[in-house]
Amino acid sequence: MCSFVQDCGLLVQPGRSCGLQPFIQTQSPLQTCTSGHQPGRWVVPCLSCSDNRTCDWREVAWQPDGCYHPLVDRRRLQDCLTDRKVLFIGDSTNRGMMYFLMERVNSSLEVWGKAHDTLVYGNLNARRTLVSYSYYPQFWLEKSRRPSFRQALLQLIHRSRPLGNSNRTVLVLGGVQWLNTDHLRTVRDVLDRESLGEMVVVVKSLGMGFHLPVDGIRSLTLKEIQDLDRQNRDIIAAAKHHGYEVIDTFSITMGRHKEFLQGRCACHFHEVESFWSNAPSSTNRTSPELSSQSDARDTAQETGPKASAYHVRGAVNQVYSEILLSRLCPKETSQR
């Protein structure tokens, strides 16, 4: 077995090893992880750690240090999410986690779109679970016209009501690189003012992206990426201070930054595949006040007598999405 935390061609953390290293573990970790930001590494079986061509990359897996994240089976996930509302706010990387959750709960994904507005899905888990989503930040708008994070969060909350002030309500926020500690203070202030201070908050930390030169897109230097790593640690510390859960997607994507699937920013670790199904498409889209200039091609849904069903593909997105599910539905304690 070999392991790696980062690519030697992009030393985000200069003090740590790069490339494949021998991985010696005498026994499987018996403890479940107590957080979603437990440090870890990618592990892969190889004939030789000095030659990545000898590795079976189909078997690569994320291994937290000294613990494991239990896989939540569908029945337990459905029970855990019964009578719960899960609100997502963030960019397309946050949206990828949402669609993964929806597919895992329902065993299929019947509706999908590159939504840049506010959406409400009430057809999950035999209508026992509600998921809503708001895109942030709307970078394509002029700065004077962009809704603030506070405005976007308040609209998401109001469109998702009624909401209970308990762990039956969950807010998942974050994205690739826009999040900072000020946003977490805004979340605390808004939730307190809206009498929702007891709801569960999960912070998706920063991720790799913008490290490749692409026409029309600003790319980051190595120093800027290293600064992001330091900012990510600040976000994790601030989230813990507020009592929020954290899924550290930066450390997970750092080692596999070359494996993005779609998106000009080189930061998408998921894509959605379509296949034909006779299942009807059902969603309740709220009026797109936050995205009056969204690209219509991004938000178009399949129409006609035969709806298209979808599957969320992407091993890296799957890893941190499954960590999210394990934190929402811990095996040891009841959520009801």
QUIZI-V746122 format. One record per backbone hydrogen bond with DSSP energy under -1.0 kcal/mol. NH is the residue of the N-H (numbers start at 1). CO is the residue of the C=O. E is the energy in kcal/mol with one decimal. If there is no record, write none. Layout:
NH/CO/E ; NH/CO/E
//
This chain:
2/44/-2.7 ; 3/21/-2.9 ; 4/42/-1.9 ; 10/7/-1.6 ; 12/10/-1.8 ; 16/13/-2.2 ; 19/6/-2.5 ; 21/3/-2.5 ; 23/1/-2.6 ; 33/68/-2.3 ; 41/63/-1.8 ; 42/4/-2.5 ; 43/61/-3.1 ; 44/2/-2.8 ; 51/48/-1.3 ; 54/51/-2.0 ; 55/52/-1.2 ; 56/45/-2.7 ; 57/55/-1.1 ; 59/56/-2.0 ; 61/43/-2.5 ; 63/41/-3.2 ; 65/39/-3.3 ; 68/31/-1.7 ; 77/73/-2.5 ; 78/74/-2.9 ; 79/75/-2.1 ; 80/76/-2.7 ; 81/77/-2.2 ; 83/128/-2.5 ; 84/81/-1.7 ; 85/168/-2.3 ; 86/130/-2.6 ; 87/170/-3.4 ; 88/132/-2.6 ; 89/172/-2.4 ; 90/134/-2.0 ; 95/91/-2.0 ; 96/92/-1.6 ; 98/94/-1.7 ; 99/95/-2.5 ; 100/96/-1.7 ; 101/97/-2.4 ; 102/98/-2.5 ; 103/99/-2.3 ; 104/100/-2.4 ; 105/101/-2.3 ; 106/102/-2.2 ; 107/103/-1.8 ; 109/310/-1.1 ; 114/298/-2.4 ; 115/113/-2.3 ; 119/133/-2.6 ; 120/284/-1.4 ; 121/131/-3.7 ; 128/124/-1.1 ; 128/125/-1.1 ; 129/124/-1.6 ; 130/84/-1.9 ; 131/121/-2.4 ; 132/86/-2.0 ; 133/119/-2.5 ; 134/88/-1.8 ; 136/90/-1.4 ; 139/137/-1.7 ; 141/138/-1.7 ; 145/142/-2.0 ; 146/142/-1.0 ; 152/148/-2.6 ; 153/149/-2.6 ; 154/150/-2.5 ; 155/151/-2.3 ; 156/152/-2.1 ; 157/153/-2.4 ; 158/154/-2.6 ; 159/155/-2.5 ; 160/156/-1.1 ; 166/164/-1.7 ; 169/166/-1.8 ; 170/85/-2.8 ; 171/200/-2.8 ; 172/87/-3.5 ; 173/202/-2.4 ; 174/89/-1.5 ; 185/181/-1.6 ; 186/182/-2.0 ; 187/183/-2.2 ; 188/184/-2.1 ; 189/185/-2.3 ; 190/186/-2.9 ; 191/187/-2.7 ; 192/188/-2.0 ; 193/189/-2.2 ; 194/190/-2.1 ; 195/192/-1.3 ; 196/191/-3.5 ; 199/196/-1.6 ; 200/169/-2.4 ; 202/171/-3.3 ; 203/245/-2.9 ; 204/173/-3.4 ; 205/247/-2.4 ; 207/176/-3.1 ; 210/265/-3.4 ; 217/214/-2.2 ; 220/210/-3.8 ; 225/221/-2.0 ; 226/222/-2.4 ; 227/223/-2.2 ; 228/224/-1.8 ; 229/225/-1.7 ; 230/226/-1.7 ; 231/227/-2.5 ; 232/228/-2.7 ; 233/229/-1.7 ; 234/230/-1.8 ; 235/231/-2.2 ; 236/232/-2.3 ; 237/233/-2.2 ; 238/234/-2.5 ; 239/235/-2.7 ; 240/236/-2.2 ; 241/237/-1.9 ; 242/238/-1.7 ; 244/239/-3.0 ; 245/201/-2.6 ; 247/203/-2.8 ; 248/36/-1.4 ; 249/247/-1.6 ; 253/249/-2.4 ; 254/250/-2.0 ; 259/256/-1.8 ; 261/268/-3.6 ; 266/263/-1.6 ; 271/313/-2.3 ; 273/311/-3.0 ; 275/309/-2.8 ; 277/307/-1.4 ; 284/120/-1.6 ; 289/287/-2.5 ; 291/288/-1.0 ; 294/291/-2.0 ; 298/295/-1.1 ; 299/295/-1.1 ; 309/275/-2.8 ; 310/109/-3.3 ; 311/273/-2.6 ; 313/271/-3.3 ; 317/269/-1.3 ; 318/314/-2.0 ; 319/315/-1.7 ; 320/316/-1.8 ; 321/317/-2.0 ; 322/318/-2.5 ; 323/319/-1.7 ; 324/320/-1.6 ; 325/321/-2.0 ; 326/322/-2.2 ; 327/323/-1.9 ; 328/324/-2.1 ; 329/325/-2.2
//
